[in-house]
């Protein structure tokens, strides 16, 4: 059963790292795809580069491994990103900072990517994020009566305040035992503070847990541009191609020179709880 948190507050979109999606492109075009992130937490900074494929092509997206990538903050501090520095098989296409750093709330961040002489750039601002004050949990009776839940029938409740007077936007991620989990296999959850109101008072998450599971909630701040990107993507992916629908368009992005994807600066706040019987 879908819970209140899932139905009322969050739109759902799908971003696949390796699966082609419907793009408003003809078959002969290939575009650079950039997925980048700077946060106020160590180990969360990365840039991933790949190329789009035509609609009918299947398989993994081709990765870009020979780019020059850098991120500069509004104080002029620049960090180079190196391709797959640890030579991991599952990290092809990923660029990590040569010198570890953390983003700072209130700063602007500028991404520059050089792919075979073509320059792609983007800017984003790192806004503060609401704090997750506490978590609780309870049994969801409908899930408990469903034999397909495999003993995962506890829902986690979030308590938080939205203290900022400005317009704010958020992305949420949910983990079970430190593994990212989704209500459906390919969901991302985002919202604005109008949906949240002044406080989150015991709203349940879309993920269910068994006794002994550790539940972790991560809240990410988004810029207005980031929110628009996810909102456009949600509309794109829910376009069923009916005769009265407009042709799908690519999501608006902060990336220049026709690149697809997004460069995101976010503050992160998280909380965890262990479910007990």
C-alpha positions as CSV (number, residue, x, y, z in Angstrom):
1,X,0.0,0.0,0.0
2,X,1.4,3.4,-0.9
3,X,1.6,5.6,2.2
4,X,0.7,9.2,2.8
5,X,4.3,10.5,2.4
6,X,4.6,8.9,-1.0
7,X,1.2,9.9,-2.4
8,X,0.8,13.5,-1.2
9,X,4.2,15.0,-1.1
10,X,6.5,13.5,-3.7
11,X,6.5,13.4,-7.5
12,X,8.4,10.4,-8.8
13,X,11.0,10.4,-11.6
14,X,13.4,7.9,-13.0
15,X,17.0,8.7,-13.8
16,X,18.9,5.6,-15.1
17,X,22.7,5.7,-15.2
18,X,22.9,3.1,-17.9
19,X,19.5,2.8,-19.6
20,X,18.4,5.0,-22.5
21,X,15.4,7.1,-22.0
22,X,13.1,8.9,-24.5
23,X,14.8,12.0,-25.8
24,X,13.6,14.6,-28.3
25,X,16.5,13.8,-30.6
26,X,16.8,12.3,-34.1
27,X,18.6,9.0,-34.4
28,X,21.8,10.5,-35.8
29,X,22.5,12.8,-32.8
30,X,24.6,11.9,-29.8
31,X,24.8,14.3,-26.9
32,X,27.1,14.5,-23.9
33,X,25.4,13.5,-20.6
34,X,26.8,15.1,-17.4
35,X,25.8,14.0,-13.9
36,X,27.6,16.1,-11.3
37,X,27.3,16.7,-7.6
38,X,29.0,18.8,-5.0
39,X,27.8,18.6,-1.3
40,X,28.8,19.6,2.2
41,X,29.8,16.0,3.0
42,X,33.1,14.3,2.3
43,X,33.1,11.5,-0.3
44,X,29.9,12.7,-2.1
45,X,31.6,14.8,-4.9
46,X,31.7,13.3,-8.4
47,X,31.1,14.0,-12.0
48,X,29.9,11.2,-14.4
49,X,30.2,11.5,-18.1
50,X,28.5,9.5,-20.9
51,X,26.9,9.9,-24.3
52,X,23.3,9.6,-25.3
53,X,22.2,6.9,-27.8
54,X,19.3,6.7,-30.2
55,X,15.9,5.6,-29.1
56,X,16.2,2.0,-30.5
57,X,19.7,1.3,-29.2
58,X,19.9,-0.9,-26.1
59,X,22.6,-1.6,-23.6
60,X,24.8,0.7,-21.4
61,X,25.4,4.2,-22.4
62,X,29.0,4.8,-23.8
63,X,31.2,6.3,-21.0
64,X,33.5,9.3,-21.6
65,X,36.9,8.6,-20.0
66,X,39.2,11.2,-21.6
67,X,37.7,14.5,-20.4
68,X,39.2,17.3,-18.4
69,X,37.0,18.2,-15.5
70,X,37.2,20.9,-12.8
71,X,35.0,22.5,-10.2
72,X,35.6,26.1,-9.0
73,X,33.8,27.8,-6.1
74,X,32.8,31.5,-5.8
75,X,36.1,32.3,-3.9
76,X,38.2,31.1,-6.8
77,X,39.2,27.7,-5.3
78,X,39.5,25.1,-8.1
79,X,39.7,21.4,-7.8
80,X,40.5,19.0,-10.7
81,X,38.5,15.8,-11.1
82,X,40.3,12.6,-12.2
83,X,38.8,9.7,-14.1
84,X,38.3,6.6,-12.0
85,X,41.4,7.1,-9.8
86,X,40.9,3.8,-8.0
87,X,40.5,1.9,-11.3
88,X,37.3,0.3,-10.3
89,X,35.3,-1.7,-12.9
90,X,32.0,-0.2,-11.8
91,X,33.4,3.4,-11.8
92,X,34.2,3.8,-15.5
93,X,32.9,7.3,-16.5
94,X,33.2,8.6,-13.0
95,X,35.5,11.5,-12.2
96,X,36.5,12.1,-8.5
97,X,38.2,15.1,-7.0
98,X,42.0,15.0,-7.1
99,X,42.1,16.8,-3.8
100,X,39.2,15.8,-1.4
101,X,37.0,18.7,-0.5
102,X,33.5,19.5,0.8
103,X,31.1,22.1,-0.5
104,X,30.2,25.1,1.7
105,X,26.6,26.4,2.2
106,X,26.2,29.8,0.6
107,X,28.8,29.4,-2.1
108,X,28.4,29.1,-5.9
109,X,30.0,26.2,-7.8
110,X,31.1,26.3,-11.4
111,X,31.6,23.1,-13.4
112,X,33.8,23.0,-16.5
113,X,34.1,19.9,-18.7
114,X,36.3,19.6,-21.8
115,X,35.5,16.7,-24.0
116,X,37.6,16.6,-27.2
117,X,37.9,20.4,-27.2
118,X,34.2,21.0,-26.7
119,X,33.5,22.9,-23.5
120,X,30.5,22.3,-21.2
121,X,29.8,24.5,-18.2
122,X,27.3,24.8,-15.4
123,X,26.7,26.8,-12.2
124,X,24.7,25.9,-9.1
125,X,24.3,27.5,-5.6
126,X,24.6,25.4,-2.4
127,X,21.6,26.2,-0.3
128,X,21.0,25.1,3.3
129,X,18.8,22.1,4.0
130,X,16.1,21.5,6.6
131,X,17.3,19.3,9.5
132,X,15.7,15.9,10.2
133,X,15.0,16.3,13.9
134,X,14.0,12.7,14.7
135,X,12.6,9.5,13.4
136,X,10.1,7.0,14.8
137,X,8.4,3.9,13.4
138,X,5.2,2.0,13.6
139,X,3.5,-1.1,12.0
140,X,1.6,-0.5,8.8
141,X,-1.4,-2.9,9.2
142,X,-2.0,-3.2,5.5
143,X,1.6,-4.1,4.8
144,X,1.6,-6.6,7.7
145,X,-1.3,-8.4,6.2
146,X,0.4,-8.6,2.8
147,X,2.4,-11.9,2.5
148,X,4.6,-10.4,-0.2
149,X,6.2,-7.9,2.3
150,X,8.6,-10.6,3.7
151,X,8.3,-9.2,7.2
152,X,9.0,-5.7,6.1
153,X,5.9,-3.9,7.5
154,X,7.3,-1.1,9.6
155,X,7.0,2.4,8.3
156,X,9.4,5.1,9.5
157,X,8.0,8.5,10.5
158,X,9.9,11.7,9.9
159,X,9.8,14.8,12.2
160,X,11.5,18.0,11.0
161,X,11.0,21.7,10.8
162,X,11.3,24.0,7.8
163,X,12.9,27.0,9.3
164,X,14.0,29.0,6.3
165,X,11.8,32.0,5.3
166,X,12.9,31.7,1.6
167,X,11.4,29.3,-1.0
168,X,13.2,26.0,-0.6
169,X,13.4,22.7,-2.6
170,X,14.4,19.3,-1.5
171,X,15.5,15.8,-2.7
172,X,15.0,12.8,-0.4
173,X,16.8,9.4,-0.3
174,X,15.8,6.4,1.8
175,X,18.2,3.6,2.9
176,X,17.7,0.2,4.5
177,X,20.8,-1.1,6.2
178,X,22.9,1.5,4.3
179,X,21.6,0.4,0.9
180,X,19.5,2.9,-1.2
181,X,15.9,1.7,-1.5
182,X,13.0,2.8,-3.6
183,X,9.3,2.2,-3.5
184,X,9.6,1.2,-7.1
185,X,12.9,0.1,-8.5
186,X,13.8,3.5,-10.2
187,X,12.3,6.3,-8.1
188,X,13.7,9.7,-7.0
189,X,11.7,11.8,-4.6
190,X,11.6,15.6,-4.6
191,X,9.4,18.4,-3.3
192,X,9.2,22.0,-2.3
193,X,8.5,23.6,1.1
194,X,5.0,24.5,0.2
195,X,4.1,20.8,0.2
196,X,6.1,20.3,3.5
197,X,4.6,23.3,5.3
198,X,6.3,24.7,8.4
199,X,7.0,21.3,9.8
200,X,7.0,17.6,9.0
201,X,5.1,16.0,11.8
202,X,5.3,12.2,11.6
203,X,5.0,11.7,7.8
204,X,5.7,8.2,6.8
205,X,8.4,7.3,4.2
206,X,7.7,5.2,1.1
207,X,10.0,2.4,2.2
208,X,9.1,-0.4,4.7
209,X,11.4,-2.1,7.2
210,X,11.7,-5.4,9.1
211,X,12.7,-5.7,12.8
212,X,16.5,-5.2,13.1
213,X,16.7,-3.0,10.0
214,X,18.5,0.3,10.1
215,X,16.5,3.1,8.4
216,X,18.4,6.2,7.2
217,X,16.8,9.3,5.6
218,X,18.9,11.8,3.7
219,X,17.5,15.3,2.8
220,X,19.3,17.2,0.0
221,X,18.8,20.9,-0.7
222,X,18.0,21.9,-4.3
223,X,18.2,25.1,-6.2
224,X,15.2,26.3,-8.1
225,X,17.0,25.2,-11.3
226,X,17.5,21.7,-9.8
227,X,13.8,21.4,-8.9
228,X,12.8,22.5,-12.4
229,X,15.1,19.9,-13.9
230,X,13.5,17.1,-11.9
231,X,10.1,18.4,-12.5
232,X,10.7,18.5,-16.3
233,X,12.1,15.0,-16.2
234,X,9.0,13.7,-14.3
235,X,6.8,15.2,-17.0
236,X,8.9,13.8,-19.8
237,X,8.9,10.3,-18.3
238,X,5.1,10.3,-17.8
239,X,4.4,11.4,-21.3
240,X,2.5,8.4,-22.7
241,X,2.6,9.5,-26.3
242,X,-1.1,9.9,-26.7
243,X,-2.5,11.7,-29.8
244,X,-3.3,14.9,-27.9
245,X,0.0,15.1,-26.0
246,X,2.8,17.5,-26.9
247,X,6.0,15.8,-28.1
248,X,8.4,15.2,-25.3
249,X,11.2,17.8,-24.7
250,X,14.4,17.4,-22.8
251,X,14.6,18.6,-19.2
252,X,15.8,22.2,-18.7
253,X,19.3,22.1,-17.4
254,X,22.1,24.4,-16.1
255,X,24.5,22.8,-18.5
256,X,25.8,24.7,-21.6
257,X,26.5,23.7,-25.2
258,X,23.6,21.2,-25.5
259,X,24.7,18.8,-22.8
260,X,22.1,16.7,-21.1
261,X,21.8,16.0,-17.4
262,X,22.5,18.3,-14.4
263,X,25.2,19.7,-12.1
264,X,23.9,19.8,-8.6
265,X,25.1,21.6,-5.4
266,X,23.4,20.3,-2.3
267,X,23.6,20.4,1.5
268,X,22.8,17.1,3.1
269,X,21.2,16.3,6.5
270,X,20.4,12.8,7.6
271,X,19.1,10.7,10.5
272,X,19.0,7.0,11.3
273,X,17.0,4.7,13.5
274,X,17.0,0.9,14.1
275,X,13.6,-0.8,14.0
276,X,12.9,-3.0,17.0
277,X,9.9,-5.2,17.6
